[in-house]
Amino acid sequence: MDSAPARHTGQGGTGSGGAAAGTAAVRRSVTAIHPPRRSRADQARPLVRPQRVRRRDGAVPLLTADALAAVLTTTLLARPGAAVPPEAAAPVAVLLAALHAQAGLYRPRLAPSALLELPALAGRAAVLWCAAAAVVAAAAPGQALGWSALLSAVCLQIVLTCAGRGLVNRLRRRSARLRPASALVVGPGAGASAVAAALHGRPEYGLRPVGLADTTAAEDSAAAVPVLATHEDIRRAVIQNSVRHAVFTCPPEADERTASLVRLFHDHGCRLWLADPAGTAKVTGMRVAQPADQLWGYAVQPLLPRPSRPVERWVKRAVDGALAAIALIAAAPVMGVCALAVRISDGPGVIFRQERVGLYGRSFTLLKFRTLRADEHESATRWTVAGDHRMSPIGSFLRKSSLDELPQLWNVVRGDMSLVGPRPERPFFVAKFAAVHPGYEARHRMPVGITGLAQINGLRGDTSIEDRARFDNHYIDTWSLWQDVWILARTAASFFRFRLGGS
């Protein structure tokens, strides 16, 4: 990383003199960052739920423009005796919004353009009205839409949608010039300085740089803009300047110190962007996602640190609750036998309760069958490994077969856990592992689970924490309902292999 500034120097047509002039201009406009006087105990950042911030670049204005275009098109076609009734406007608008969402037409952009989106808008308009014509032909063959009516509907839909989106984009650019949002540029050396200079010189992007976050820089390094070299300085800058955007100039996962900033920005409701000051995409021939977005010639794309599909997550919660309730009823005889065996073998105290860390760092009480003898206690700071002398034969069997996890179905019904997700850990070990493995804390972006991607790959018990964190974060980044079904099937298969004596 020390050689990064040399690689970024002069990229994007900005020479060293131009970069210096641009950053000097930024220095004149940025707000100075003064650390507050507070006790050291207050400086620790707690695990908090990400803030919900109202954004002027949200999807609601575009959704409204698309819905109005669909309603107007349907209304103009709904003449007396026509095939398309006026009451079809609502279903048409909903289907159009779904098609646009699938194409990513509601994602945040720094330089939106309705004309650049025209091919995607035209394709979705054609699909929409072809589907509507097919429904009409099936429901009322005598009133099927003719080719001329279908072509008119598609063209009218395209024109109205482009006009509505163009108006929304124009109003947003005007609002961005008048009320720019504070932003931090995150990255090393000249590349970050060039991006900050571009943001300062082009107010239409609506981002006002207030500092450079470079965890690799020395604290006393000379720079034309405020350089934030520690996480504490960055956190203070985010709070004091009401920062709402963070622009990374290299992928966050490229450096562990930069990767750990993602959670910090996410906790404070910041929107994350990835710019490309080095022109990597152009050099390597990589294609930029369409519709393309740019920041004064630098390829830029939004970074989504956690799944942003609320409907699917609500479905996941409903499915979790229903399946866990059914599983509790079905497993009641097995749980009764396990409880009796633990009581006879290890004495009273069949159910073991322990504090664990769940979604967004919230603590909850995890339930499981006791696997240690009654005169032993599972410490909150002691790591339990296979062959522990404190474990009775019954406890060893329950742990190897995962039957000791059955009471956690009640945690799923209560909403503390999910069926599939990263395994929850004790607060002591969460703090310890998060300090050593920067990606470990990011596991709490999703509800913790009884089983997960790491577990079906054999990462249970005394195994690599780094490997587990990597599998858990990959699960979160690629999460889908189908992946949950696949993991549950793999978990069931491994359980039956154990019961049958397989490997």
Secondary structure, 3 states (H helix, E strand, C coil): CCCHHHHHCCHHHCCHHHHHHHHHHHHHHCCCCCCCCCCHHHHCCCCCCCCCCCCCCCCHHHHHHHHHHHHHHHHHHCCCCCCCCHHHHHHHHHHHHHHHHHCCCCCCCCCCCCCCCHHHHHHHHHHHHHHHHHHHHHHCHHHCCCHHHHHHHHHHHHHHHHHHHHHHHHHHHHHHHHCCEEEEEECCHHHHHHHHHHHHHCHHHCEEEEEEECCCCCCCCCCCCCEECCHHHHHHHHHHCCCCEEEECCCHHHCHHHHHHHHHHHHCCCEEEEECCCCHHHHHCCCCCCCCCEECCEEEEEECCCCCCHHHHHHHHHHHHHHHHHHHHHCHHHHHHHHHHHHHHHCCCCEEEEEEECHHHCEEEEEEECCECCCCCCCCCCCCCCCCCCECHHHHHHHHHCHHHCCHHHHHHHCCCEEECCCCECHHHHHHHHHHCCCCHHHHHCCCEEECHHHHCCCCCCCCHHHHHHHHHHHHHCCCHHHHHHHHHHHHHHHHHHHCCCC
